[in-house]
Amino acid sequence: MAEDGPARRSPTTIYDIARTLGVSPSTVSRALHKPGRTNAKTEQRIREAAEALGYRINPLARALPTGRTGTLALILSDITNPVWFDLIRGAERVTAEHGRTLVLAESQESPELERHTADRLVPSVDGFVLVASRLDDAEIRALAARKPVVAVNRAVAGVECLVPDVAPGIRAALAHLAGAGHRSAVFLSGPAASWMSQARWDIVFDEAPRRGLSIVEIGPGAPTMEGGASALRRVLASGASAVLAYNDLMAIGLLHACRDAGVAVPDRLSIVGFDDIFGSDFTSPPITTIRAPLGALGGGAVRRLIALTAGEPPPKQAPLSTEFVPRGSTSRR
């Protein structure tokens, strides 16, 4: 028979601290949960005892009198997409700096799942960062009426939003292609419910003809390597010599499909991705892309959300812009 493990110690309570110091539990509670309401020396003794005994404040218990849990939720469209690595890190860094806790959830590109996930989290979080939300505008506004919301990569009237300026990177990419002799290009669009995919296409559609490029849209498509690979036949049928993909994963998938089909990149087809995810320069050839300020987006969104939860105006944010990163997947015609 296996030996029993060590006995699990029960969590320290305010009653344990009260017994240790010979004060009332209500005094301990005021000292720990409402600083300044107790004699300064007594409060210091209580805090030192709490630390020595390993007392930890339960955020849900703290929420009862204050209405706040100190917990923020970040909901992503796809947690497996490496595009969000830097954004999550930026959000987590700022959350920790402010002594809050960040919980992650994903919608798996499903508006229904995103809606249900948000509903379940409402009672236990102070607010939401919605990243590339697949909810419609009315649903996002309805959630913002229940808890503070900051939308990232999505503009919604009446809701705090953080969207980088994608125009500079797109204009530079189109100028690069036109200067390399390309005259026709394809935009591989992302999911139908993606606000950002539509925003990027609108800019490409307006800017390409100004640079002597004819442009067609192929999609909507899954924002995955499989989604990019599946578009190869339609790309070749279009006769275009260049492709701008909704994201780097689609660009990488298209690159792999070209290799398998014997389509030379960049000699026959030049490919441009978007976001500059980790690994986009590991391919052969490395992916030319448009870099987005993902870490700044994550950190900026959390700063705005913390301000909203405190009833304060959001802090000023330096303009966030995109930049073109030329690599080996594009060349002259």
C-alpha positions in Angstrom: 0.0 0.0 0.0 1.3 3.4 -0.9 2.2 5.7 2.0 -0.1 8.7 2.6 1.4 11.9 1.4 2.0 14.8 3.8 -1.1 16.3 5.4 -2.4 19.3 3.4 -2.4 22.4 5.5 -5.6 24.4 5.6 -5.4 28.0 4.3 -4.7 30.7 6.9 -7.8 32.7 7.8 -8.3 36.1 9.4 -9.4 34.2 12.5 -6.0 32.6 12.8 -4.4 36.0 12.6 -6.8 37.4 15.2 -6.0 34.6 17.6 -2.3 35.0 17.1 -2.4 38.8 17.9 -5.3 38.8 20.4 -7.4 41.2 18.3 -10.8 40.8 16.8 -11.4 39.3 13.4 -13.1 42.5 12.3 -10.0 44.5 13.1 -7.9 42.1 11.0 -10.4 42.3 8.1 -10.3 46.2 8.2 -6.5 46.2 8.3 -6.1 43.9 5.3 -9.0 44.9 3.1 -9.5 48.6 4.0 -6.1 50.2 4.7 -6.2 53.4 6.7 -9.3 52.4 8.7 -7.2 51.0 11.6 -4.4 52.3 13.9 -1.2 52.4 11.8 0.8 50.4 14.3 -1.9 47.8 14.6 -2.3 47.6 10.9 1.4 47.0 10.5 1.4 44.2 13.1 -1.5 42.5 11.4 0.2 42.7 8.0 3.4 41.3 9.3 1.5 38.5 11.0 -0.5 37.8 7.9 2.8 37.5 5.9 4.4 35.2 8.5 1.4 32.9 8.6 1.1 32.8 4.8 -2.3 34.5 4.5 -3.5 35.2 1.0 -6.4 37.5 0.2 -9.1 35.6 -1.7 -10.0 37.8 -4.7 -13.6 36.6 -4.8 -14.0 37.3 -1.1 -12.5 40.8 -1.6 -15.0 41.4 -4.4 -17.9 41.2 -2.0 -17.4 44.6 -0.3 -15.6 46.3 -3.2 -17.2 44.9 -6.3 -13.8 44.2 -7.8 -11.9 41.0 -8.1 -8.5 42.3 -9.3 -8.9 39.9 -12.3 -9.0 40.9 -15.9 -10.1 38.6 -18.8 -8.4 38.5 -22.3 -10.4 36.7 -24.9 -8.6 35.7 -28.1 -10.0 34.5 -31.4 -7.4 31.7 -31.6 -5.0 31.0 -28.7 -2.8 28.7 -30.9 -2.0 31.5 -33.4 1.6 32.7 -32.7 0.6 36.2 -33.7 -0.8 36.7 -30.2 2.4 35.6 -28.3 3.8 39.2 -28.0 0.4 40.7 -27.4 -0.3 38.3 -24.4 3.2 39.0 -23.0 2.6 42.7 -23.2 -0.8 42.4 -21.6 0.6 40.1 -18.8 3.5 42.4 -18.1 1.2 45.5 -17.5 -1.3 43.4 -15.5 1.5 42.2 -13.1 2.8 45.8 -12.8 -0.6 46.8 -11.5 -1.0 43.9 -9.1 -3.8 42.3 -11.1 -4.4 38.8 -12.4 -5.0 38.0 -16.1 -7.0 35.1 -17.3 -7.0 33.9 -20.9 -9.8 32.4 -23.0 -10.4 31.8 -26.7 -13.3 31.8 -29.0 -11.9 29.4 -31.6 -13.1 31.8 -34.2 -16.7 31.2 -33.0 -19.0 34.1 -32.0 -21.2 31.7 -30.1 -18.3 30.4 -28.0 -17.0 33.9 -27.4 -20.4 35.0 -26.2 -20.8 32.1 -23.8 -17.3 32.5 -22.5 -17.8 36.2 -21.8 -21.1 35.4 -20.0 -19.4 32.8 -17.8 -16.6 35.2 -16.9 -18.7 38.3 -16.2 -19.3 37.5 -12.4 -15.6 36.9 -11.7 -13.6 39.6 -13.6 -13.5 43.4 -13.5 -13.4 43.8 -17.3 -12.5 42.4 -20.7 -9.9 42.8 -23.4 -11.4 41.4 -26.6 -8.8 40.6 -29.2 -10.0 40.3 -32.8 -13.5 39.7 -31.5 -15.9 37.8 -33.7 -19.0 39.3 -31.9 -21.0 41.8 -33.8 -21.0 45.5 -32.7 -24.2 45.3 -30.8 -23.0 42.3 -28.7 -19.8 44.0 -27.8 -21.7 47.1 -26.7 -24.0 44.9 -24.7 -21.0 43.3 -22.9 -19.5 46.8 -22.3 -22.7 47.8 -20.6 -22.1 45.0 -18.1 -18.4 45.3 -17.5 -15.6 47.6 -18.9 -14.4 46.4 -22.3 -11.4 47.3 -24.5 -11.5 45.9 -28.1 -8.2 45.3 -29.8 -7.9 45.1 -33.6 -11.5 46.1 -33.8 -13.3 49.5 -33.9 -16.8 49.6 -32.3 -18.7 52.9 -31.8 -19.2 53.6 -28.2 -16.6 51.2 -26.9 -12.9 51.8 -26.0 -10.8 50.4 -28.8 -7.1 50.0 -29.7 -6.4 49.6 -33.4 -3.0 50.1 -35.0 -2.7 52.1 -38.2 -2.3 49.4 -40.9 -2.1 51.9 -43.8 1.7 52.7 -43.6 2.8 49.1 -43.7 0.3 48.3 -46.5 1.3 51.3 -48.6 5.0 50.4 -48.3 4.3 46.8 -49.3 2.4 47.9 -52.4 5.1 50.4 -53.3 7.7 47.6 -52.9 5.7 45.3 -55.3 5.0 48.0 -57.8 8.7 49.1 -57.8 9.7 45.5 -58.4 7.7 45.4 -61.6 4.5 43.7 -60.4 1.3 44.8 -62.1 -1.3 42.4 -60.6 -1.8 41.1 -57.1 -4.2 39.1 -54.9 -5.3 39.8 -51.4 -6.0 36.6 -49.5 -8.7 37.7 -47.0 -9.2 36.2 -43.6 -12.4 35.1 -41.8 -15.7 36.6 -42.9 -16.3 37.8 -39.4 -12.9 39.5 -39.1 -13.2 43.3 -38.9 -9.4 43.6 -39.4 -9.5 41.6 -42.6 -12.1 43.9 -44.1 -10.1 47.0 -42.9 -6.9 45.7 -44.6 -8.8 44.8 -47.8 -10.3 48.3 -47.9 -6.9 49.9 -47.8 -5.4 47.5 -50.3 -8.3 48.1 -52.7 -7.9 51.9 -52.5 -4.1 52.0 -52.6 -3.1 49.3 -55.2 -4.5 51.1 -58.3 -2.7 54.3 -57.3 0.5 52.3 -57.7 -0.4 50.7 -61.0 -1.4 47.4 -59.5 -4.6 45.6 -60.4 -6.0 43.8 -57.3 -8.5 41.0 -56.7 -9.7 39.5 -53.4 -9.7 35.7 -52.8 -11.6 34.6 -49.8 -12.8 34.6 -47.1 -10.4 32.0 -45.8 -9.3 30.4 -42.6 -6.4 32.4 -41.0 -4.2 29.3 -40.9 -1.5 27.6 -42.9 -4.2 25.3 -44.4 -6.2 28.3 -45.3 -3.3 29.8 -47.2 -2.4 26.5 -48.9 -5.9 25.9 -50.1 -5.9 29.2 -52.0 -3.0 28.3 -54.4 -5.2 27.1 -57.3 -7.3 30.3 -57.3 -4.1 32.4 -57.0 -2.6 30.8 -60.0 -5.8 31.0 -62.0 -5.9 34.8 -61.3 -2.7 35.3 -63.2 -1.4 37.6 -60.5 2.4 37.7 -59.8 2.1 38.7 -56.1 0.0 37.9 -53.1 -0.7 39.9 -49.9 -2.0 37.5 -47.3 -4.3 38.4 -44.3 -1.6 37.0 -42.0 1.8 35.3 -41.9 0.2 31.9 -41.3 -1.7 32.1 -44.6 1.5 33.3 -46.3 3.5 30.4 -44.9 0.8 27.9 -45.9 0.8 29.4 -49.5 4.6 29.2 -49.6 4.6 25.5 -48.7 1.9 24.8 -51.2 3.9 26.5 -53.9 6.9 24.4 -53.0 4.9 21.2 -53.3 3.4 22.3 -56.6 6.7 23.3 -58.1 5.8 27.0 -58.2 8.9 29.1 -57.6 8.8 31.7 -54.9 9.7 34.5 -55.4 10.5 34.0 -59.2 7.0 33.0 -60.2 5.0 34.3 -57.2 6.0 36.9 -54.6 4.3 36.6 -51.2 3.7 39.2 -48.5 2.4 38.2 -45.0 1.1 40.3 -42.2 2.1 40.6 -38.4 5.7 39.4 -38.5 5.0 36.5 -36.2 7.7 34.4 -34.5 9.1 32.0 -37.2 8.1 34.1 -40.3 11.8 34.5 -41.0 12.5 30.8 -40.5 11.0 29.7 -43.8 12.8 29.3 -47.1 12.7 31.9 -48.4 11.8 34.0 -45.3 8.5 35.7 -45.5 8.3 39.4 -46.5 5.7 40.8 -44.1 4.1 43.9 -42.4 5.0 44.1 -38.8 2.4 45.1 -36.2 3.2 46.5 -32.7 1.6 43.5 -30.9 3.3 43.9 -27.5 2.3 47.5 -27.3 -1.2 46.6 -28.3 -1.5 44.1 -25.4 0.0 46.4 -22.8 -1.9 49.5 -24.0 -5.2 47.6 -23.9 -4.7 46.5 -20.3 -3.7 50.0 -19.2 -6.9 51.4 -20.7 -9.0 48.6 -19.1 -7.5 49.2 -15.7 -8.4 52.9 -16.0 -11.9 52.1 -17.0 -12.4 49.7 -14.1 -11.3 52.5 -11.8 -13.7 55.0 -13.4 -10.8 57.1 -14.8 -10.2 58.3 -18.3 -8.0 56.0 -20.4 -4.3 57.1 -20.5 -3.0 58.7 -23.6 -1.5 56.2 -26.1 1.3 56.9 -28.5 0.2 56.2 -32.1 0.7 52.6 -33.0 1.7 51.9 -36.6 2.7 49.1 -38.9 6.0 48.8 -40.9 7.0 46.9 -43.9 9.7 44.2 -43.5 11.2 43.1 -46.9 12.6 39.6 -47.0 13.2 36.8 -49.5 9.7 35.9 -50.5 9.4 38.9 -52.9 11.5 39.8 -55.9 11.5 41.7 -59.2 9.5 40.5 -62.1 
